[in-house]
Amino acid sequence: MPAAVPTPTLLWFRQDLRLADNAALAAALSRGGPVLPVFVLDDAGEGRWPMGGAARWWLHHSLAALDADLRGRGARLILARGDSEAELRRIAAETGAGAVYWNRRYEPAVRARDAGIKARLTAAGFEAKSFNSALLFEPHTIRNKQDRPFQVFTPFWRHCCGLGWSEPVVSDAPAKAWAGSGAAGQGLGSKLAELGLLPSIPWDAGFPAMWTPGEAGAAARLKRFLESSAVHRYDEERNRPGLDGTSGLSPHLHWGEIGPRQIVAAVRALGREAGTDPASNGARVFLSEVGWREFAHHLLFHFEHTPERPLREDFERFPWAEDSEGTKLRAWRKGRTGYPIVDAGMRQLWATGWMHNRVRMIVASFLVKHLRLPWQGGAAWFWDTLLDADLASNTLGWQWSAGCGADAAPYFRVFAPVTQGERFDAAGDYVRRWVPELAGLPDSYLHAPWTAPAGELAMAGVELGKTYPRPMVDHAEARAEALAAFKALRGEVTERDA
């Protein structure tokens, strides 16, 4: 008597939109029977952090790319919108599926939701299994010598590196058609356009020229980065926003179009070719950026309140400045602060959905230390405008800048925007690209146009207060006020500028 064919498996895609090195997919194929790929748009299931506008744009195009990849293998992506559990049950009932597999996420609200879904599906007789394809090390597996979560990056990453992460096992995407998958899924789900992910006003016009969402786009970007000299100079050039010195992989990583194991394996292979481990100090520093992503998820997992509240409880009492009309926050958002390096970053963010990491630190420091506005407002703006908006990384970055999180920059470390611009954009390429009204100024005045003689301003066509704003605040005065606020909170500190 022939063996029974396993019931179909629903493969629930979320932030793992790839076929290679996908643990849930590999397990579903190993189970046998049809594999039915499903994506459910469930905004309510994200808790207090539903996707922002830029992330929705990326998701639309990433889902289109995933569906094309699936169709090339004899499957198709079933799309649905609504409550995740209700939609999974509906699709399972219509297809006769007996199993639901997915890869884990680590945001607090999603983790709680997923645990409930797994328990209820299991109780209802489904085979419900989850897997890890997002991280090198899951947060619950990493503890310090006191059996507590790490709160400082260096010992965290040193501990992780000692656990054998350097030899990841990466699985290829399945090449063959998935028997029965396409037929079983016919007629189900919503059309992609019906999910309403794209903006009605074309503020996304600049995105396609810079980004190619999807697994193929991620692989191409990694290949280009590793084959260029940028990876070997990463330690030197990653802080210079006018150069193409970073990988640009962050949106692909967030949406799981590429995984950290794949990146580590590729860098390790590059090192083997060069006869070193890794290939260069630049490559080693690049791998540490993967470590920072791991650290961010570690912190979010163990300190669930941090997207809204500071890790350091004393910062709950920090004396923020007043901005009842929101005029200061709006000027910062629009890149109209009067500090060119800050304005360049905010305009790059709006135009491309991304901002250079060094500039992210500069603009964040300016908001919380020069304007003394709450970091949560900046985090919310980044969440809505970043294509790589990731709750763990966004939270870590903003709490670091505000001085209230783990491994944070001390509050008295104030990023001086003029100094930062002169140090990391000395030739002015970055500012001239994103603040073109200042392009005619000499380098010596570009990062502080209010110091230029009237003749220089006139020759460059700059009229302060009209063609370009005067500084919102004086750096020295704002710095002094920030330090006074910090001292009021925590007592005397050692002052220094950055």
N, C-alpha and C positions, 0 to 999 in steps of 0.2 A: 504494500500500500504506500503510495507516494507521500512524502512528508508534507504537512500543511504549509502553505505559503504564509509567511507572517503578514499580519495586518499592516496597512500603511503607517508610516511614521510622519508626523508633522514636524518639520524642522523650522523652529520659530526663530527667525532672524531678528536681530535688534541692532546692536552696535558691533556687529561682526560680519560686515557685508563683503565677504570674500569666500572663495572656495578652497584656496590653499591654506594649509595649516589651520584648519577649522575643526576643532575637536568634536563638536556636536555633529557636524556633517559626517566626519569619519565614522563616528559611532552609529549614526543612523544608517549609513550604507552597510556597515558590518552586520547590523541587525537583520538585513534582508527585507525583501518586499519593497513596494513603492515608497519613495521619499518625496514628500510634498512640501516644498519651501513656502513659508508663510511669513508675511510681515503685517503687523497690526499697528496702525497709528493710534496711540492711546495717550492723548495729552493729559487726561486726568490721572493716569497711572504714574506720571512723573512727579506727582506731589507738588511742592511749591516751585519747582523748576521745570516747567514745560519748555520745549525748545524755543529759542529765539528765532528771529526772522532770517538771519544769515544761515543758521544751521539748517533751517527748513529748506532753503535753496539747495544746500549741498545734498541733503537727504534725497530730494527729488531726483537729482541727476545720478546719485549713487545707486538708488533703486533701479533706475532705468538701465544703468550699466550692469548691475547684478542680474536683472531679468534677461538681458541679452546674453550674458555668459551662461545662464541656466538653459536658455533655449538652444544654445549651441551644443548642449549635452542632453537634449531630449526632455528637459523639464521646463517649468515656468514658475514664476513667482506669483503666488496668490496674495492679493492685497486686500486688506480690510481696515475698517476704521471703527473705533469704539472701545468698549471694555475688553482688555486682552483675554481674560478668562472666558468671557461670554463668546467672543469671536472664535477662540480656539475650540471651544466645545461645539459651536455651530458647525465649523468646518469639519471637525472630527465626525460629527453625526452624519454629515452629508457624504463623507468619503469612506466611512467605516474605519477610520484610523484608530489604532489601539495604543499609540505611543506618542508622546510629545517630548522632543529633545531641544535643548537650547544651551547657549553659552551664558555664563553668569555675568551680571553687572554688579556694581558695588556702591551705587548711590543709596543712601539710607531708605528713602521712600520706595525705590524700586526693589531693593533687597527684601524689604518687608512684604511688598506685594508678591514677589516671586515665591517667597517661602509659603505664603498662603495658597497660591495657585498650585504649587507642587503637592502640598498636603491634601488639598481637596481633589485634585485630579487622581492622586494615588488612591484616596478613599473611594473614588468612583470607579476604580478598576483600570485606570490608564497606567501605562508605564511612563512615568514622568522622571526625566533625568536631566541634570544640568552639568556643564563642563566649564573648564577654564581655557579660554583662548585669548584673553585680553591682557594678561600680566605674566611676567616671568615667575613671580611668587605671589600667591594670594595673601591678602593682608592678615588673615587669621593664623597663618603659618609662621609669621615673623615676630619674634619677641626678643627683648634684650636680656641681659644676664639676670635682671631682677624680675623676669617674667612679665614685663610691662611693654607697652608699645614704645617704639623709638620716637623721639621728638627732635633729634638732630640728624641731619642728612649723612654726614661723613661716617659715623659708626654704623648707621643703617645700611649704607651701601657697601661698606667694608664687610659687614655680616653677610649680606646677600651674595657678594662676590665669592665668599668662602663656601657657598653652598652648591657650587657646581653649575651655576647658570651659564657659564661660558661654553658649554657644549649642548646647546638646545637641539632637540629633535624636531625637524620641520617636515611636515608632510606636504606632498604636491597636491594640486587640485586634481580631482578625478577626471580622466579623459573620456571615459565611455558614457554612453547614454544611461540614464537611470530607468530601468525597466518599469514601465507602467506609470511613471511619475507624471508625464505630460497628459496622458489620457485621463488619469484620475482627477486632475485639477481643472479640467476644461469647464468653462462657464462659471467659475467661482471668483469671488473677490471683486474689488472695485478697480476701475481704471486709474492709472497714476494721476492723471489730471484732476480726478474727482477728489483726491486727498487734499487739494488746495494748498500745496506747499509753496508754490511760487508767489512772489509779490504781485499785487495788482498794479502798483506803480513801479516802473523799471529802475529802482535804485540799485539793482544788481548788474547794471550794464557793464561794469568793469570786471566782473568776476570771470567770465569765460576765457578772457585773454590770458589769465594767470593760472587758472585751475582746470584740471581734468579729473573730476570725481570718478571713483571706481577703482577696482582692483588693478586694472591695467595701468591707470594713471599713477597709482601709488608705486607700482613696480618700476615704471619708467622714471619717476622722480628719484627713487632710491638709486637706480642704476646710474643715472646722470650724475648724482652727487658723488657716488663712490668712484666713478671713472674720471671725475674732474680732480683737480688738485685741491679743491675746496675742503675735502675731508681731511687732508693732511695739514692744512693751515687753519683748521677749525678753531684750535685753541687761540690763535692770534686774530682771526678775522671774524669770529662769531659776534663780536661786539661792535662791528662797524656797519651800520645800517645802509650806507651807500654802496656796499659791496654785496654780491650774490654769494654770501659766505655761509649760509645755513641750508639745511636740507629741505625745508618747507614741507616736511612730512606730517606736521601736527594735525591737520584736518583728516588726513588719511588714517592716522593712528586712532584718532577719536572715533571715527566711524568703523574702525576695524577692517578697513580695506587692505591693511597690512598689519601684521602683529609684531610685537617686540621680539619674539623668538626669531622671526625672519630677519629682522634688522641685525640682531646680534650675530646670527649665523653668517650673514653677508659680510659684516665687518671682520669677523673671524677668518672667513675665507680670503678676504683681501690681505689680512696679515700673513696667512700661510703662503700666499703668492709672493709676498715681500720677504718672507723668511723671518718675520718678527711677530710679536704678539702683544698688542695688535699692530697694525701696519705702521702707525706713527703716534706721536703724542696727541696730535689732532684727533685721530680716530679714537683714542682712549677717552679724551674729553667728550667727544660726541657720544660715546657709549654711556658716559655719566649722565647725559641728558635723559637717556632712557631710564636711568636710575632715579632721576628727579620725578619722572612720571610715576614710577613705582612708589616712591615716597609719598607723593600726593595722594594716591589711592590708599596707602597705609594710614595716613592721617585721617582721611575722610571716613574710613571704615571704623576707626577706633574713637573718633571724636565727631559724632554725627551732627552736633550743633553748629559746627564751624562755618557752614555756608552763610548763616545769618548772624552768628555771634562770635566774638573773639575767643580764641583758645585760652588766652591769658585773661582770667576773669577780672583783674583790676582794670583792664581797658574798657570794661562796661561803663566806667565812670569818666571816661576821657571827655574833657571839655571841648567839644567840637564848636566850630564857628557857626554863626547864623547865616542862613541863605533862604529866608522864608519865601522869596519870590522865585527861587531857583535860577537866578540870573548867572551866578558864578558857575553852577554845574552846567548850564546850557552853553556858556562860552567855552568851557573845557571840552564838552562834547563836540562842538563845531570846529574846534581848532582855531579859536579866536582869543587866545590868552595873552598874546603879545610876546611870547617866548617861542622863537622859531622851531627849536627841536621838539618842543611839546606839540605845537600846532601841526608840524609835519607828521608826527605819529598819529594824531587823531584823524587827520585827513587821509592818511594811508589806510587806516582802519576802515573808514567809511567807504573808500573807493574800492578796496580789494578784499575786505573781510578778514584782514590779517594785519598784524603789526610785528615788526622786528622785536625780539625779546629784550634787547638792551633798552629800546625806546619804551617798551611796556613798563619797565621799571622806572624810567624817567617820568612818564606821564602819570603813573600811579603815585610816585613820590610827590609830584607837584600837587595833585588833588588833595592828598591827605596831610601834607606838611606845609605847602605854601598857601593853599586855600583853606586848609584845616576842615575839609568836608569829610563826612563819614565814608569809609572805604566801601561800605555796602552799596552806595550809589554808583561808584565806579565799577564794582563787580557786576552790578545789574546791567550797566551799559555794555560792558564787554560781553556779557552773556547774550545780549540781543544782537550784537554786531559782529562777533567773531565767528568765522566758519569753523574754527577749532574749539568752540566753546565747550569746555569740559568742566564739570562741576568740581572735580578733585583738583585739577591744575589751576583753575581760575581762583578757587578758594585759597590754595596755598600761595599763589602769587600775590594776591591782594593782602592777605594777612602778613606775608613777609614784608611787603612795602610799608604797611601800617605799623609794623613793629609789634603786632599783638598775637602772632602765631608761633608755630614751631620753627626753630632755626631762623627766626626772623631777623631782618636788619634792625639794629637798635633804633629806637625812635629818633635819637639825636644824630643819626647818620642821615643828613639831608642832602639829597641829590641837587646840586646847583645846576640848573638847566643850561646856563651859558658855558660853564666849565665842561659839562658833559658833551655839549655840542662841539666845542672846540677840540675836545680830546678824541671823540669817536667819529666826528664828521668834519675833520679838519679842512678838507677840500670843499666842503659844502654841497657835495653831490646830492645827498639825501634831502636837505632842506630846499635846495633849488628845484628839485623835482616836485615836491609836495607843497611848497609855498612859493609858487612861481612869481608872485608879486615882489619878492625880494631877490630874484635871480640876478639883477644887475648890480647888487652891492658887492664890494670887495670882500674877500674872505675875512679880513680883519674886523669887519663890522657885521658880517652876516648873522652871527648868533646873538648879537646885541645891537640891533639897528638903531635904538634910541641913543646910542653913543656916537653915531656917525655925524660928521659935520653937515650942516645944511646943504652945502654944495654937493657932497657925495650923495645925499638923499635925493636931491633934485636930479642929478645925472642918472640915478638909477630909477627915477620915476616913482619914488616912494614918498608918500605923504602920511606921516604917522597920525593915527587917529582917523584917517580916511581910507587910504588904500591898504593900510595894515594897522592893527590896533596897537596902542601903547601897552606896556606891561600892565596886567591886572593888579599886580602887587610888586612891591620892591623886594628883591630877594633877601637882602640883609634884614629888613624889618620883619618879613614873613618868617624867616628862619628864627629870629629872636623870639617871636611870639610862639612859634611851635615849641621851641625849647622851654619857654616859660610854662607852657601848658603841660609839657611832659614832666617838668620839675614839680609842678603842683600835684601831679598824679603820683610820682614815684620818688621824689626827692632829688637831690643834686646828682648830676651826671657829668661825665667828661664830654666836652663839646668838641666836635670835629665836623668838617665839611667833606663832601664826596665829589 
